[in-house]
Amino acid sequence: MHEEIFRSLEAGAVLVTVTRRLARALAAEFHAYQVQQGHSVWRRPDILPLDAFLDRAWRDWVWRAPDSTPWTLLDPAQEQLIWEQVIRTSPAGDSLLQIPQTAQSAMEAWRLIHAYRLSVDGRFEASDDWAAFAAWSRDFQERCRSQGWLERARLSDFIAERMAGGEIPRPAKLCLAGFDEFTPQQADLLHALGEWRTVESPRFQPSVTHSRFEDATEEIRAAAAWARRQIEQSPGATVGIIVPALSQLRPRIEHIFSEVLDPAGALDDPERSFHISLGPALASYPLIHSALLMLEFGLSGLPLPSAGMFLRSPFLGGAAAEWTARGRVDARLRRDGVWDVTVASLLAAAGKCPILERFLQRFMKTLGSLPPEQPASAWSRDFARLLDRLGWSGDRPLMSREYQVMEAWRDALSRFAALDLPAPPMNFAEALSRLREMAGASPFQIENEGAPIQIMGLLEPAGLRFDHLWILGLHDEALPAPAAPNPFLPLSLQREHKLPHSSAQRELEFAKALLERLQGSALDVVLSYPASEGDRVLSPSPLIAGPWQSARGRPASSDWIARMRAEVSFEELSDEIAPPVVQDAMQPGGTSLFKDMAACPFRAFAKHRLGARPLEETSLGLSYKDRGTTVHKALERIWSELGSQARLIKLSPEELRSLISRSVQTAVNRLAGGAGRKLEQRRLEKLLWDWLELEKSRDPFTVLKCEEERVVTIGGLHVKTRADRVDEITGGRNIILDYKTGKIAATGWDTDRPDEPQLPLYCATSDRPVGGAAFAQIRVGDLAFRGLADHGITLPGMKQMRIDAPVAFGDQTDKWRQVLERLAQNFRDGHAEVDPKPGACDNCGLWALCRIRELPNDVR
């Protein structure tokens, strides 16, 4: 199709494109053309994007220029740092909170000034922001002039001047491809380059289909199914998917296309069949995230959640050999309630991980040799050395995509080292912060241009052609895009020179031209939009005339799974019964066994027979578990000393405050670490004073036992039970109390699957007469007893647990015994079905084991 241009390239012509993607596509076409011509060897074509053309011209000039050349070309990271320095030292610097983001906007404004030949005149004094930028630009220009720095905004002008003066040779023949329009700066460059011609891509008269979907997810799923159908019917076809809001929808698109194109998960890399442009930030890739995490660990340690990620990273040396042992270290740190993990503390805990211990020792030794401050290039070298000490990148060979990410990381370190030019020496924290900013602001896309399905944004398809094209997301909020003028340039100036995004009219004109070009790049075109997104109702773009046909994407995409299943026969096995419990021994877990069995039989089987436990969550400060334990310990000490309500009433206020203070201090001192102890002590002293005042209003009682532990047998199971407190009231009957510092469900005892079976279990197995059982709810602003008791037994503030029928307490105890015996028998028989009651999965933590989230919604 470009045969004439290809002959020019064979003769040594230069082809400059608007994008890298187009350069790669035209190079591929050229190579295919050579094969068709029967050639086995040919000269590599000189096809490159405009930025690369300017870079090559700069290098040519540097090689030809005298050794004493006064100019140094700044890369974007160096230029941004200079803008940041300019802004920080300006009068407005102290009032700005986000200087890096401000510097980026200033860089863009500076680029637009040169690209559109704008003059920084009196109009800049009309607003504080414009005036501030005008002052910054003068300072920036002076710094660059005095240091001999050349920023990319002026590179095109620099090259044009040198070519006009004969210092850089012009291409003998120049062709351009993919350019819809030229900025004044580009036009001046082309004038300096001499004669040139444009490579026109053919425009098709497409067959267009208009589709409307309920939401973006359904629209993407339909596009994925359509794309798969095209490459199945025509294996050599090229399919384009154009997405205006690609950066926002990228994670959803990647997930859905992977699911549709590889529903069985058979491919190691589903993206071999599709490629998404606009890659995420380099820092978001697991390999680079782990590197930054390791460097942060060396700086100041890590909070426990991040330390767990560090320990379980496959990119830490020796991960494969010590995977399980390192998981145990993480679990132990969580059980111990540790929050801040340093290199030294992890080294002390890593005794059973000799490889990790060796790496940490090397890491710590290197950390100790680092100077307080040094240039960026030295930090770049030391960062690489620190990662090497930890065996970073892991033990297994890197996959192709990981190798590309590794190369991008090395390039980032090189760019970071180049900050020596504008940056003074910095400390570890400043250097790591700057490197993290660079990795977070550097989009990186895995190379995979050969995939048959190409997913890209609106601007990338310039000059490309497809066999089939789908443009999705064409709703009224996306096209035409809203105006977004640069905040540092006067609006009148932007609109006068028709800068991009400067006005609604400019966006409308641009969108019309863009849509016309896109629709002419394929014979088969689908245009679609979602009718809603979240709670917003969307309409089609006003630039596209219907008629819009309603369509659904899910049946078409799920059809691939149905077809795969139809090709083979599956044997389904439902195995929900475990081997029965045969040993007559103590069952671990105590009353939690019955609570778990009532919540979900599989949870009880996994926890109490397989020993499965989710990783404990550690929070900064005192956890709810710590607070509950402290209340239990303080009340145990108080009632061990008092013994009865009568003794409580006899104490003077000063004696009672002293008893509470001593008991709370003893309990609080058992907490790990010292953070929050004093605050928690003051809180508990006030809370327990209020609680004991409530206890004074009860009928007389004596405390028989505190934290009494008993071994009981029910339904053939031997378990340990513990009652927080057993009170004896008039008549010799007992009241069983269980302290609760959280919320209590009002229906916790009222079903065959009780939420809180500990008190029913204690009552059902007690060898003493029990007249009632209650939770002692001890919460700020909510002090009360909640439970059941025989007629005539009252507790202050008693809130009755709801029970189906008003029966005597003894009859209720018999009913509880039957429920508990049935749960025990089911556990002994091996019942292990995944059958959670409502809400049981919310805080279970065993989803990966039972895989309930993989079941269809109607089966859960």
TITORSE-292149 format. One record per residue (C-alpha): residue in one letter; x negated, y, z. Coordinates in steps of 0.25 Angstrom, whole numbers, plus 5000, padded with zeros to 4 digits. Layout:
<rs>
   residuo     xx     yy     zz
         A      X      Y      Z
...
</rs>
This chain:
<rs>
   residuo     xx     yy     zz
         M   5000   5000   5000
         H   4988   5009   5003
         E   4980   5003   4991
         E   4975   5017   4986
         I   4970   5021   5000
         F   4964   5008   5002
         R   4955   5010   4990
         S   4951   5023   4995
         L   4947   5017   5008
         E   4939   5007   5001
         A   4932   5018   4994
         G   4929   5024   5008
         A   4940   5034   5011
         V   4944   5037   5025
         L   4959   5035   5030
         V   4963   5043   5042
         T   4976   5039   5049
         V   4985   5045   5059
         T   4984   5033   5069
         R   4975   5022   5072
         R   4986   5012   5070
         L   4988   5017   5056
         A   4973   5016   5053
         R   4973   5002   5058
         A   4985   4998   5049
         L   4979   5004   5037
         A   4966   4997   5039
         A   4973   4984   5040
         E   4980   4987   5027
         F   4967   4990   5021
         H   4961   4977   5025
         A   4973   4969   5020
         Y   4972   4977   5007
         Q   4957   4972   5006
         V   4961   4958   5008
         Q   4972   4959   4998
         Q   4962   4964   4988
         G   4954   4951   4990
         H   4942   4958   4997
         S   4934   4951   5008
         V   4926   4963   5012
         W   4929   4978   5012
         R   4925   4991   5019
         R   4932   4994   5031
         P   4942   5006   5028
         D   4940   5019   5035
         I   4953   5021   5041
         L   4954   5028   5055
         P   4964   5037   5062
         L   4961   5052   5063
         D   4955   5052   5077
         A   4945   5041   5073
         F   4942   5049   5060
         L   4939   5062   5069
         D   4930   5053   5079
         R   4922   5047   5067
         A   4920   5061   5061
         W   4915   5066   5075
         R   4905   5054   5076
         D   4900   5057   5062
         W   4898   5072   5066
         V   4891   5068   5078
         W   4881   5058   5071
         R   4878   5069   5060
         A   4877   5081   5070
         P   4864   5085   5077
         D   4861   5079   5090
         S   4863   5092   5097
         T   4878   5092   5094
         P   4886   5100   5104
         W   4899   5093   5103
         T   4904   5081   5111
         L   4918   5075   5108
         L   4927   5073   5120
         D   4935   5061   5121
         P   4950   5063   5127
         A   4946   5059   5141
         Q   4934   5069   5141
         E   4943   5080   5136
         Q   4954   5077   5146
         L   4944   5078   5157
         I   4939   5091   5152
         W   4954   5096   5151
         E   4956   5091   5166
         Q   4944   5099   5170
         V   4949   5111   5163
         I   4963   5110   5170
         R   4957   5107   5184
         T   4948   5120   5184
         S   4959   5129   5179
         P   4969   5137   5188
         A   4980   5127   5185
         G   4972   5115   5188
         D   4975   5115   5203
         S   4990   5115   5200
         L   4990   5103   5191
         L   4993   5089   5196
         Q   4991   5081   5183
         I   4978   5087   5177
         P   4975   5075   5168
         Q   4989   5075   5162
         T   4988   5091   5160
         A   4974   5089   5153
         Q   4980   5079   5143
         S   4991   5089   5140
         A   4980   5100   5138
         M   4972   5091   5129
         E   4984   5088   5120
         A   4987   5103   5120
         W   4973   5106   5116
         R   4974   5095   5105
         L   4987   5102   5099
         I   4980   5116   5099
         H   4970   5111   5090
         A   4978   5101   5082
         Y   4989   5112   5079
         R   4979   5124   5079
         L   4986   5131   5090
         S   4980   5144   5096
         V   4979   5146   5111
         D   4985   5160   5111
         G   4994   5169   5120
         R   5005   5160   5119
         F   4998   5151   5129
         E   5000   5162   5140
         A   5015   5160   5140
         S   5015   5149   5150
         D   5006   5144   5161
         D   5004   5130   5155
         W   5000   5136   5142
         A   4991   5146   5148
         A   4984   5136   5157
         F   4982   5127   5145
         A   4976   5139   5137
         A   4966   5141   5148
         W   4963   5126   5149
         S   4960   5126   5134
         R   4951   5137   5135
         D   4943   5131   5146
         F   4943   5117   5139
         Q   4938   5124   5126
         E   4927   5131   5133
         R   4922   5118   5140
         C   4922   5110   5127
         R   4914   5122   5120
         S   4904   5123   5131
         Q   4902   5108   5132
         G   4902   5105   5117
         W   4915   5096   5119
         L   4924   5093   5107
         E   4938   5088   5111
         R   4946   5080   5101
         A   4956   5091   5099
         R   4945   5098   5091
         L   4939   5086   5085
         S   4947   5087   5072
         D   4942   5102   5070
         F   4928   5098   5073
         I   4928   5087   5063
         A   4935   5096   5052
         E   4924   5107   5055
         R   4913   5097   5053
         M   4918   5091   5041
         A   4921   5105   5035
         G   4906   5108   5038
         G   4901   5095   5032
         E   4896   5090   5045
         I   4905   5078   5044
         P   4907   5072   5030
         R   4922   5071   5025
         P   4928   5058   5021
         A   4926   5056   5006
         K   4941   5052   5005
         L   4951   5054   5017
         C   4965   5048   5018
         L   4975   5050   5029
         A   4987   5041   5034
         G   4998   5042   5043
         F   4998   5057   5045
         D   5012   5064   5045
         E   5007   5078   5048
         F   4993   5085   5051
         T   4990   5095   5062
         P   4983   5107   5058
         Q   4970   5102   5064
         Q   4972   5089   5056
         A   4974   5097   5044
         D   4961   5105   5046
         L   4954   5092   5047
         L   4960   5086   5034
         H   4956   5099   5027
         A   4941   5097   5032
         L   4942   5083   5028
         G   4945   5087   5013
         E   4953   5079   5004
         W   4962   5068   5010
         R   4975   5060   5006
         T   4986   5054   5014
         V   4990   5039   5014
         E   5005   5039   5013
         S   5012   5027   5019
         P   5024   5022   5010
         R   5038   5025   5016
         F   5048   5015   5016
         Q   5063   5016   5014
         P   5067   5008   5026
         S   5079   4999   5030
         V   5082   5005   5044
         T   5091   4999   5055
         H   5096   5007   5067
         S   5098   5000   5080
         R   5103   5004   5094
         F   5100   4996   5106
         E   5105   4997   5121
         D   5091   5000   5126
         A   5076   5001   5123
         T   5074   4987   5128
         E   5084   4981   5119
         E   5078   4989   5108
         I   5064   4985   5110
         R   5069   4970   5111
         A   5076   4971   5098
         A   5064   4977   5091
         A   5055   4966   5096
         A   5064   4955   5091
         W   5065   4963   5078
         A   5050   4964   5076
         R   5049   4949   5079
         R   5059   4945   5069
         Q   5051   4954   5058
         I   5038   4947   5061
         E   5044   4933   5061
         Q   5051   4935   5048
         S   5039   4942   5041
         P   5026   4938   5049
         G   5018   4949   5041
         A   5027   4960   5044
         T   5023   4973   5051
         V   5033   4978   5062
         G   5033   4991   5068
         I   5040   4995   5081
         I   5040   5010   5084
         V   5044   5015   5098
         P   5045   5030   5101
         A   5043   5028   5116
         L   5033   5017   5115
         S   5025   5021   5127
         Q   5037   5020   5136
         L   5042   5007   5130
         R   5029   5000   5128
         P   5030   4991   5140
         R   5044   4987   5136
         I   5041   4985   5122
         E   5029   4976   5125
         H   5037   4967   5134
         I   5049   4965   5125
         F   5040   4963   5112
         S   5032   4953   5119
         E   5044   4946   5124
         V   5051   4946   5110
         L   5038   4942   5102
         D   5033   4932   5112
         P   5045   4927   5120
         A   5038   4914   5125
         G   5026   4921   5129
         A   5017   4913   5120
         L   5008   4924   5115
         D   4996   4928   5124
         D   4998   4942   5118
         P   5012   4945   5112
         E   5007   4958   5107
         R   5000   4951   5096
         S   5013   4952   5089
         F   5016   4966   5092
         H   5007   4978   5096
         I   5012   4990   5104
         S   5004   5004   5102
         L   5003   5014   5113
         G   4996   5005   5123
         P   4997   5007   5137
         A   4986   5014   5145
         L   4973   5007   5146
         A   4974   5007   5162
         S   4987   4999   5161
         Y   4980   4987   5155
         P   4978   4976   5166
         L   4963   4975   5163
         I   4961   4990   5164
         H   4971   4991   5176
         S   4962   4981   5183
         A   4949   4988   5180
         L   4955   5001   5186
         L   4960   4994   5198
         M   4946   4988   5201
         L   4940   5002   5200
         E   4950   5008   5209
         F   4948   4996   5219
         G   4933   5001   5219
         L   4937   5015   5221
         S   4946   5014   5234
         G   4952   5001   5235
         L   4966   4997   5231
         P   4980   4996   5237
         L   4984   4981   5239
         P   4993   4980   5227
         S   4982   4985   5218
         A   4972   4977   5225
         G   4981   4964   5222
         M   4980   4968   5208
         F   4965   4969   5208
         L   4964   4955   5215
         R   4973   4948   5205
         S   4968   4955   5193
         P   4963   4945   5182
         F   4953   4955   5178
         L   4945   4954   5191
         G   4933   4945   5191
         G   4936   4931   5195
         A   4951   4932   5195
         A   4954   4919   5188
         A   4945   4911   5199
         E   4951   4918   5211
         W   4965   4922   5206
         T   4972   4915   5218
         A   4962   4918   5228
         R   4963   4933   5225
         G   4978   4932   5225
         R   4977   4927   5239
         V   4968   4939   5243
         D   4979   4948   5238
         A   4990   4941   5246
         R   4981   4941   5258
         L   4979   4956   5257
         R   4994   4958   5256
         R   4997   4950   5268
         D   4987   4958   5276
         G   4994   4971   5272
         V   4982   4977   5266
         W   4984   4989   5257
         D   4971   4995   5254
         V   4961   4985   5248
         T   4946   4989   5246
         V   4935   4982   5240
         A   4929   4979   5253
         S   4943   4974   5259
         L   4945   4965   5247
         L   4931   4959   5247
         A   4934   4955   5262
         A   4947   4948   5258
         A   4941   4941   5245
         G   4933   4931   5253
         K   4940   4919   5245
         C   4938   4926   5232
         P   4923   4925   5230
         I   4923   4930   5216
         L   4931   4942   5220
         E   4922   4944   5232
         R   4910   4944   5223
         F   4916   4954   5213
         L   4921   4963   5225
         Q   4907   4963   5231
         R   4900   4967   5217
         F   4911   4978   5216
         M   4909   4984   5229
         K   4894   4984   5227
         T   4896   4992   5214
         L   4905   5002   5221
         G   4895   5005   5232
         S   4885   5009   5221
         L   4894   5019   5214
         P   4890   5034   5216
         P   4900   5044   5221
         E   4901   5051   5208
         Q   4896   5049   5194
         P   4899   5052   5180
         A   4910   5045   5172
         S   4901   5037   5164
         A   4894   5031   5177
         W   4908   5028   5182
         S   4912   5021   5169
         R   4900   5012   5171
         D   4903   5010   5185
         F   4917   5007   5183
         A   4913   4996   5173
         R   4903   4991   5183
         L   4913   4990   5194
         L   4923   4982   5185
         D   4912   4973   5182
         R   4909   4970   5196
         L   4924   4965   5198
         G   4923   4957   5186
         W   4933   4965   5179
         S   4940   4960   5166
         G   4941   4946   5173
         D   4935   4933   5170
         R   4943   4928   5158
         P   4940   4933   5144
         L   4948   4946   5140
         M   4959   4944   5130
         S   4959   4953   5117
         R   4968   4964   5123
         E   4961   4964   5136
         Y   4948   4965   5128
         Q   4953   4978   5121
         V   4958   4983   5134
         M   4943   4981   5140
         E   4938   4989   5128
         A   4947   5000   5130
         W   4943   5000   5145
         R   4928   5001   5141
         D   4932   5013   5132
         A   4939   5020   5143
         L   4926   5018   5152
         S   4918   5024   5140
         R   4928   5036   5139
         F   4927   5038   5154
         A   4912   5038   5154
         A   4913   5049   5144
         L   4919   5058   5154
         D   4905   5061   5158
         L   4905   5073   5148
         P   4916   5081   5155
         A   4917   5075   5169
         P   4908   5077   5181
         P   4904   5065   5190
         M   4916   5059   5197
         N   4918   5049   5208
         F   4924   5035   5208
         A   4938   5040   5210
         E   4938   5051   5199
         A   4931   5042   5189
         L   4941   5030   5191
         S   4953   5040   5191
         R   4948   5046   5178
         L   4946   5032   5172
         R   4960   5028   5176
         E   4966   5040   5170
         M   4958   5037   5157
         A   4963   5023   5157
         G   4977   5027   5160
         A   4978   5037   5149
         S   4971   5028   5138
         P   4982   5020   5130
         F   4976   5007   5125
         Q   4983   4998   5115
         I   4978   4984   5112
         E   4974   4982   5098
         N   4984   4974   5090
         E   4988   4981   5077
         G   4989   4968   5070
         A   5002   4964   5077
         P   5014   4963   5068
         I   5023   4972   5077
         Q   5018   4986   5080
         I   5025   4994   5091
         M   5021   5009   5091
         G   5025   5023   5094
         L   5031   5033   5084
         L   5018   5039   5079
         E   5010   5027   5077
         P   5016   5021   5064
         A   5012   5033   5056
         G   5008   5027   5042
         L   5011   5013   5046
         R   5021   5004   5038
         F   5029   4992   5044
         D   5037   4981   5038
         H   5047   4983   5049
         L   5049   4995   5059
         W   5057   4997   5071
         I   5058   5011   5078
         L   5064   5009   5091
         G   5068   5019   5103
         L   5074   5030   5093
         H   5083   5036   5103
         D   5086   5051   5104
         E   5076   5053   5116
         A   5064   5047   5108
         L   5065   5053   5094
         P   5064   5065   5092
         A   5055   5066   5104
         P   5057   5078   5113
         A   5048   5089   5112
         A   5036   5089   5121
         P   5027   5101   5119
         N   5013   5102   5125
         P   5015   5109   5138
         F   5002   5117   5136
         L   5005   5123   5122
         P   5015   5135   5120
         L   5028   5129   5114
         S   5029   5140   5104
         L   5015   5136   5099
         Q   5018   5121   5098
         R   5031   5124   5091
         E   5025   5133   5081
         H   5014   5123   5077
         K   5024   5111   5078
         L   5016   5103   5088
         P   5021   5089   5091
         H   5031   5088   5101
         S   5032   5104   5102
         S   5047   5105   5099
         A   5060   5096   5097
         Q   5060   5101   5082
         R   5045   5096   5080
         E   5049   5082   5087
         L   5061   5081   5078
         E   5053   5083   5065
         F   5042   5074   5069
         A   5052   5063   5073
         K   5059   5064   5060
         A   5046   5063   5052
         L   5042   5051   5061
         L   5055   5043   5059
         E   5054   5045   5044
         R   5040   5040   5043
         L   5043   5028   5053
         Q   5055   5024   5045
         G   5048   5024   5032
         S   5036   5015   5037
         A   5044   5002   5036
         L   5055   4996   5027
         D   5063   4990   5039
         V   5065   4999   5050
         V   5074   4998   5063
         L   5077   5011   5071
         S   5083   5009   5085
         Y   5085   5016   5098
         P   5090   5012   5112
         A   5104   5017   5117
         S   5099   5018   5131
         E   5087   5019   5140
         G   5089   5017   5155
         D   5101   5026   5158
         R   5099   5035   5146
         V   5108   5034   5134
         L   5100   5036   5121
         S   5104   5040   5107
         P   5097   5037   5094
         S   5087   5047   5088
         P   5094   5058   5081
         L   5084   5056   5070
         I   5089   5043   5066
         A   5103   5041   5059
         G   5110   5028   5062
         P   5118   5020   5061
         W   5113   5013   5074
         Q   5117   4999   5076
         S   5118   4993   5090
         A   5108   4981   5092
         R   5104   4972   5103
         G   5089   4967   5104
         R   5090   4957   5115
         P   5096   4945   5107
         A   5087   4947   5096
         S   5074   4947   5105
         S   5079   4935   5114
         D   5082   4927   5101
         W   5067   4924   5100
         I   5067   4916   5114
         A   5080   4909   5110
         R   5073   4904   5097
         M   5061   4899   5104
         R   5069   4892   5114
         A   5077   4885   5103
         E   5065   4880   5096
         V   5061   4871   5108
         S   5068   4863   5119
         F   5067   4867   5133
         E   5068   4858   5145
         E   5073   4866   5157
         L   5070   4861   5171
         S   5077   4867   5183
         D   5068   4864   5195
         E   5073   4871   5208
         I   5071   4860   5218
         A   5058   4859   5225
         P   5053   4846   5232
         P   5060   4845   5245
         V   5053   4849   5258
         V   5049   4836   5265
         Q   5039   4840   5276
         D   5045   4842   5290
         A   5036   4854   5293
         M   5037   4869   5296
         Q   5042   4877   5284
         P   5034   4890   5282
         G   5042   4903   5281
         G   5051   4902   5293
         T   5065   4909   5291
         S   5060   4915   5278
         L   5062   4901   5272
         F   5077   4902   5274
         K   5077   4916   5269
         D   5070   4913   5256
         M   5078   4900   5254
         A   5091   4909   5255
         A   5085   4919   5246
         C   5080   4910   5235
         P   5077   4895   5236
         F   5065   4897   5227
         R   5059   4908   5236
         A   5060   4898   5248
         F   5053   4887   5240
         A   5042   4896   5234
         K   5039   4903   5247
         H   5040   4892   5258
         R   5036   4880   5249
         L   5027   4885   5239
         G   5021   4896   5248
         A   5023   4907   5237
         R   5022   4921   5242
         P   5023   4934   5234
         L   5012   4944   5237
         E   5015   4953   5249
         E   5017   4967   5246
         T   5009   4977   5254
         S   5013   4992   5255
         L   5005   5004   5260
         G   5008   5006   5274
         L   5017   4997   5283
         S   5025   4986   5276
         Y   5040   4983   5280
         K   5034   4970   5285
         D   5024   4977   5294
         R   5035   4986   5299
         G   5044   4974   5302
         T   5033   4966   5309
         T   5029   4978   5318
         V   5044   4979   5323
         H   5044   4964   5326
         K   5031   4965   5334
         A   5034   4978   5341
         L   5048   4972   5346
         E   5042   4959   5350
         R   5032   4966   5359
         I   5043   4975   5365
         W   5053   4964   5368
         S   5042   4955   5373
         E   5039   4965   5383
         L   5054   4969   5386
         G   5061   4956   5386
         S   5075   4961   5388
         Q   5084   4973   5385
         A   5085   4976   5400
         R   5070   4978   5400
         L   5071   4987   5388
         I   5082   4996   5394
         K   5074   4997   5407
         L   5062   5004   5400
         S   5060   5019   5400
         P   5059   5026   5387
         E   5044   5028   5389
         E   5042   5013   5393
         L   5050   5009   5380
         R   5042   5018   5371
         S   5029   5013   5377
         L   5034   4999   5374
         I   5038   5002   5360
         S   5025   5009   5357
         R   5016   4998   5363
         S   5024   4987   5355
         V   5024   4995   5342
         Q   5009   4998   5343
         T   5006   4983   5345
         A   5014   4980   5333
         V   5009   4991   5324
         N   4995   4987   5327
         R   4997   4974   5321
         L   4999   4980   5307
         A   4987   4979   5297
         G   4980   4992   5296
         G   4983   5005   5302
         A   4991   5013   5292
         G   5005   5017   5297
         R   5003   5011   5311
         K   5006   5024   5319
         L   5017   5028   5310
         E   5023   5014   5311
         Q   5022   5014   5326
         R   5029   5027   5328
         R   5040   5022   5318
         L   5042   5009   5326
         E   5042   5015   5340
         K   5054   5024   5336
         L   5061   5012   5329
         L   5059   5003   5340
         W   5063   5013   5351
         D   5076   5015   5343
         W   5078   4999   5342
         L   5076   4997   5357
         E   5086   5007   5360
         L   5096   4999   5352
         E   5092   4986   5359
         K   5095   4993   5372
         S   5110   4994   5368
         R   5111   4979   5366
         D   5118   4970   5376
         P   5107   4964   5386
         F   5097   4954   5380
         T   5084   4948   5383
         V   5074   4945   5373
         L   5070   4930   5373
         K   5061   4929   5362
         C   5053   4938   5352
         E   5048   4933   5339
         E   5052   4919   5343
         E   5047   4908   5333
         R   5054   4895   5332
         V   5053   4883   5323
         V   5067   4878   5319
         T   5072   4867   5310
         I   5084   4870   5301
         G   5088   4861   5289
         G   5076   4853   5291
         L   5066   4865   5290
         H   5057   4869   5301
         V   5054   4884   5301
         K   5049   4894   5311
         T   5059   4905   5315
         R   5056   4918   5322
         A   5066   4927   5330
         D   5062   4941   5332
         R   5069   4941   5345
         V   5079   4933   5353
         D   5088   4940   5363
         E   5096   4933   5374
         I   5109   4941   5377
         T   5119   4939   5389
         G   5124   4924   5388
         G   5111   4918   5384
         R   5114   4920   5369
         N   5102   4924   5360
         I   5102   4935   5349
         I   5092   4933   5338
         L   5086   4946   5333
         D   5077   4948   5320
         Y   5071   4962   5318
         K   5073   4968   5305
         T   5066   4981   5300
         G   5072   4980   5286
         K   5086   4980   5281
         I   5095   4968   5284
         A   5106   4962   5274
         A   5120   4962   5280
         T   5123   4949   5274
         G   5110   4942   5277
         W   5116   4930   5285
         D   5129   4929   5277
         T   5126   4919   5266
         D   5120   4906   5263
         R   5108   4913   5259
         P   5105   4922   5271
         D   5095   4934   5269
         E   5090   4933   5283
         P   5091   4919   5289
         Q   5081   4921   5300
         L   5091   4924   5311
         P   5101   4914   5306
         L   5090   4903   5306
         Y   5085   4907   5320
         C   5100   4907   5326
         A   5103   4893   5319
         T   5091   4887   5325
         S   5091   4893   5339
         D   5092   4884   5351
         R   5097   4896   5359
         P   5111   4901   5359
         V   5112   4913   5349
         G   5122   4923   5349
         G   5118   4932   5338
         A   5107   4936   5328
         A   5103   4949   5323
         F   5093   4957   5315
         A   5088   4969   5323
         Q   5087   4979   5312
         I   5076   4989   5316
         R   5075   5000   5306
         V   5074   5015   5307
         G   5088   5020   5307
         D   5094   5006   5307
         L   5093   4999   5320
         A   5104   4988   5322
         F   5106   4973   5324
         R   5112   4965   5312
         G   5117   4951   5314
         L   5127   4942   5320
         A   5131   4939   5335
         D   5142   4932   5343
         H   5154   4939   5347
         G   5151   4948   5360
         I   5136   4950   5356
         T   5133   4964   5351
         L   5120   4971   5346
         P   5120   4986   5345
         G   5122   4990   5331
         M   5125   4976   5327
         K   5128   4975   5312
         Q   5134   4961   5309
         M   5128   4953   5298
         R   5140   4950   5288
         I   5144   4935   5289
         D   5156   4929   5281
         A   5164   4924   5293
         P   5165   4929   5308
         V   5160   4917   5315
         A   5153   4915   5329
         F   5138   4917   5329
         G   5136   4902   5332
         D   5144   4898   5320
         Q   5136   4908   5311
         T   5124   4901   5316
         D   5129   4888   5311
         K   5132   4894   5298
         W   5118   4899   5297
         R   5112   4886   5301
         Q   5119   4879   5289
         V   5114   4890   5279
         L   5100   4888   5284
         E   5100   4873   5284
         R   5105   4874   5270
         L   5093   4883   5266
         A   5084   4874   5273
         Q   5089   4862   5267
         N   5088   4868   5253
         F   5074   4872   5256
         R   5070   4858   5260
         D   5077   4852   5248
         G   5068   4861   5239
         H   5078   4870   5233
         A   5070   4881   5226
         E   5079   4887   5215
         V   5077   4901   5211
         D   5090   4906   5217
         P   5088   4920   5223
         K   5100   4927   5230
         P   5102   4941   5227
         G   5090   4950   5230
         A   5081   4938   5234
         C   5072   4941   5223
         D   5069   4956   5226
         N   5058   4954   5236
         C   5054   4939   5233
         G   5041   4941   5226
         L   5042   4926   5220
         W   5048   4930   5206
         A   5035   4925   5199
         L   5037   4911   5205
         C   5052   4909   5204
         R   5052   4917   5190
         I   5067   4922   5193
         R   5064   4934   5184
         E   5063   4925   5172
         L   5077   4920   5174
         P   5088   4926   5166
         N   5096   4936   5174
         D   5109   4927   5174
         V   5101   4916   5180
         R   5094   4924   5191
</rs>
